[in-house]
Amino acid sequence: MRQNMSTRWDDAILNQYRQIGDKEADLLVDQTFQGKNGSIKSNRMLLLANQLIEQPGLFFVDDSWVAKELNSYRKDDPGLADYYEPMEAPDWVDMGKLKLASKFWHENTVVSLGVLYAASLPSCYLIEKGIPALYKTGKLLPPYLNQRIYETGLMLDAVMDKDGINIIEDKEFDMDYVLADEVARCIPGSHVQRSRHHLHIDCGESKGGVSDDPGLEDLVNTVNQAVTRRLKEGTKRYLWGKGYITAKKVRFLHASMRYMLLNPSAVSPPPTSEDGQPKPFMEKIAERQETWDSQTLGAPVNQEDVAYTLLTFGLVIPKGLEKWGIPISQEEKDAFLHLWKLIGHVMGIEDGLLTDQWDEAEALFALVQQRQCGGSPDGVALTEALIGMMDDYLPKLPGVKQNSLPVELIVSQMGEKFGKDLISPETWKNSRPCLLRPAYAFLGGVAKLYFGLRTAYLKSFPLLGDISANLVHEVGETIIDSWRDAYRRVPFFVPNSLTDWQRLAGADPEYLKVLKDWRQGMLITAGFSLVLLVISVFGLTVAFPLWLLQGQTAFFVSLGITAGSYVLFATIAKKKLTKLLENRPKPNNRIIKLAKHMK
């Protein structure tokens, strides 16, 4: 039997987890869908989540629309009413690590998105037995891919944001009460009285007073330790924030998908889709004649698959950033993994599959890959769709063949073995010309040098580093927002016949081309801003050596290029991209203009 080097997992253990979904969420979804208007209630719950993600504080306002909506479920659906309640935090949660992980994401958002496309998603496509839950619904293939990329980016940014997951503390004891109680216990016969901001200790019949006691220091330490222990024991910690709500929302969605895939007969097909409209999810599910093969595939969206998927974020993203030259400390790696362990806990992954130990995470990831990974037609189809999407928006370099750059990015992360499992032989042959590999290696070397310099400057100039990190993060969020596609759909929505995957009015092929051109313009502008940042970093690096070698003139020219490049980068990141995002093409506007023109 194959066994993991950490000794925590082996085939027998993972085989058991493969047959498990999420008992708590599955029970809630079963009750919801079997009840009256189940899918409508489910989607109302997810609409509530959207409101809470935008404004988490509304949950605690009694007369808010969100609170009233939840209260309306109290009588008939108490499980739904309580679903988004703050969850008690596990004892192992370390707020310091959560903050460090968010800071690391904030500084590396753009490159992390690159790792998402080149490593995290392809790693998921390798899981042969897990792919059918993704592939058979068709929702990771064109024309849905941009929307799914958008939704994945939203989830990542929500859970990784600095306000994504917060710890709310509820202290059971009053500090003065605890202090007085412990003093009375440690000094028999003493009395404590509160007077405004002071506590007065009357030692009763103690001779000489406490201040004359040679054991005073020990006594103070004893009292302090007792107070600290009492306060800790009396404090409850709860998880809250937009990242927490997002994780709960995705957990509910996973359970909904599991219910539909296991119970296709319970899903009523909607009317046949109109020509040119993608089929709604329910129609696709209702068309399935065969039952889900749990014996072979495991439960859909099972514990092993979800644990592996979260490792494609918590483990693969830091490893991928290292491969591309970003220096990462072990402390940052552990913090990143710790945050994703917490996300896994919120999403219902059982404790036996959760870890924030780096060596254990690597071992679990490798074991699942040994068990489940390999080439499959479904995995190749998903990867080819991803490569096509990346090629549409990556810069077109002179002499570079179609798909060459995205294939090279994927291979740089996944290696040739897995690359050949994921990429069709034809694409592999046509997109990997040997002549370009030295050029890719050179660009990779430049990137590694830049990341090393950037890390040094972040430490040397923390204020400027924070400003730059904030601007780069905004560029990353703009890239995520640009992937939103032309669907009349709420992100991460439980599919139904009325709202799922329907194109916006006026979203004809001509509009989709306009939207694609706009997205290309957004990404080119974002990329240009980042190139300017790279130029400013290199300009600052060479300025002082130039002074020594060429004199003041060369120094000031270099400094001028540095300052000009940085100001232009900041202007584009802060203003230009925001304006471009606001001017996203709207199909209705085109229709109105056409109608006016016809008049």
Beta strands, then each sheet from edge to edge (+ up, - down):
strand 1: 87-88
strand 2: 166-171
strand 3: 191-195
strand 4: 198-202
strand 5: 235-240
sheet 1: 1+ 5- 2+
sheet 2: 3+ 4-
end
